[in-house]
Amino acid sequence: MERRAEKARQTAETQVRITLALDGAGRADIDTSCGFLDHMLTLFTLNGRFDVSVHCRGDAHVDYHHITEDCGLTLGQAFASALEGGGGIVRYGEALTPMDEALVMVALDISGRPYFAGGLGLKTARVGLFDAELGDEFFAGLCRGMGLTLHLRRMAGRNCHHVLEAAFKGVGRALGLATAPDSRLGHEIPSTKGVLL
């Protein structure tokens, strides 16, 4: 059975359309109107080995906050839908991802409980027109939409582009591990509660 989903979100601030295939080849079709976010989502897709299409328009004349947050939220909803309750998946994933001088730690649990812990600590810097703190906003939105627990830490790094790149690659890789089928489970939910999402 193909694990796929399509999700859309329309508000007064953004219009987002996303398609997701969990068992993909890392193909990305990304157009958010923010070049840096496009780059990060392409890296996320490749490292998770998903196939992802993201098309978004929004109030970029203000800044990229709403676009970034709503892309994260809608992508999280697509993951939740594609997982259909989370039966038979590994559930946990982790990555320790270097990018030159930067090093980012990721640990996550597809728990059904949205929680974003930590962050990258890049509150004032910008990468081009992209506020570096929006990386945290994307991941917080992803957690809310998916019901994901995510711990994210910058272990080292001075260059904001490198830190963000390591984070998006690492979260993609960890989600690729966590969403993978666990052959020992069949369709069993990997929880003593009997429910995840």
N, C-alpha and C positions, 0 to 999 in steps of 0.2 A: 504494500500500500504506500502510495506517494505521500510524503509528509510536506504539505504545501499550505499556504494561506495567502489571502489578499485582504488588506485592510485599508480603509480610508478615513481621514479625519478632516472636517471642514469647520473652521471657526471664523470669526471676524478678523483674525490675525493670520491664519495659515490655511492652506489647502494641501493635504498630504495624501499620496497614493503609494502603497507599498505592496509588492509581491515578494514572497519568500519561499524558497525550497530548501529544506534542511539538508537533504542528501544531494548536494550539488557538486560543482567543480570549482567554485570560487569565482563565478562569473558575476560581474557587477555592472549595473546600468543605473548610474547615480546622477541626478541633477536636482540639487537643492537650491540653486541660485547662489550658493556660497562655495567658492572654489576649494577652500581649505577643508570644509566639512565633506565635500565630495571626495577629496583625497583620503580623509580619515575613514569614511565608510567603505571606500574601495579596499583599503588595507584590512579593515575588519572582515569584510566579505571573503577576501582571499585567504586570510589566516584561519577563518572558521570553516572554509570549504563549503560555504553556502552559495546559493544563487540568489541574488537580491536585486530588486529594482526599486528605487526610491525616486519619486518625483514630487517636488515641493515648491510651492510659491507662497510668499508671505510678505510681511512688513519689513523687508530688508532696508527700507529707507529709514527705519528707526534704528535697528541693529539686527544681529542674527540670533538674539535670545529666543524668540518664539519659534523660529524655524528649527533651531537646534533642539530645543526641548520637545517640540511636537514630533519631530522625526524620531527621537528616542522613544517617546511614549508609544507612537504608532508601530514602530518596529517591535517593541516589546509585546504589544497586543498580537502582532503577527506571529511571533514565536509561541505565545501561549496557545493560539488557535491551531498552529501547525502541530504542536505537541499533543493535542487532544487529551488532556488530562495527565500526561506524563508517564503513562504505562510503558514499562520496558526500557527506560533510559538509564544511563549511568547516574545522572542527577548532579554530581559534583564535578567541578573542573577547576584547574589552577594553571597558572603560567608565571614564569619569571622571565621577563622579556627585556633584553638589552637593546639599545639603539645608540651606538657610539658611547658617549659618556653617561647616557641616561639608563636607568634600570627601574622597571616598574613591576611590582608584585600584584597579582590578581588571584583571588580565591572566591569562588561563587558556588551557590546552591540554588537549584531550581526548586524552591521550597513552597511556593505559593504565598510567601510572606515578603512583601516588598520592603527592602531595607538596603540603603546605600551607606556604607561606613567608610570613613576616611576621605580620601580625595587626593588631588595632585598638588595642592598648595601653590597654585600659580594664579593668584588672585588679581594681580595688576597688569601682568604682561600681555602683550598682543602678538599674534602671529599674522602678519598682514592686517586685514580688516577684522580678523576673528579674535574676540576676547578669550584669552586662554582659560578663564574660569568657566567658560561655556562647556568645556570638556566634562566637568562635574555635572552640569545641568543635563547634558545628553545622557550620561550614565544613570543619573537619578530618575530621569523619565523612562529609560529602558527598564529599570527595576519596578517602577510603578505599573507600567503596562504589562509586564511579564509575570509579576509576582516573584521577583528574583532577589535573593540576598547576595550582595556584592561587596567585597572588601577590596579596596584599591589603594595602593601605597606607592608613592614615589620614593624609591630607596636611594637614588642618586640622579643627578642631572641638573644642568644649568640652562641648556637650550630648550626653550618651550616647545618648539617644533618636535624635537627629539623625544621629549617626555610624553607629549600627546600621542605621537606616533607609536611609541612603545605601549601606551595604555590601550589604544584602539586595537593594535595587533594582539596584545595579550588577552583582552576581553574576548575578541573574536576566537582566538585559539582555545581559551578555556570553555567558551560556550560550545565550540565544536566538540570538545571532549565530553561535556556534560549532556549534550543532546544526543550523543551517539547511542545506538541500541546496545543494550547489555544482553548478550546471548544467553546468560544464565537465568534471565528473568522471564523470557517470553513477553507477555503483555502485563505482567504483575507490576503494581505500583511500588516503587522503591521507598516505601515508608511504612512504619508500624501503624500509622493512622489509617492507611488504606486510601489516602487521597493526597494529591499534591496541589494541582491547580484548580 
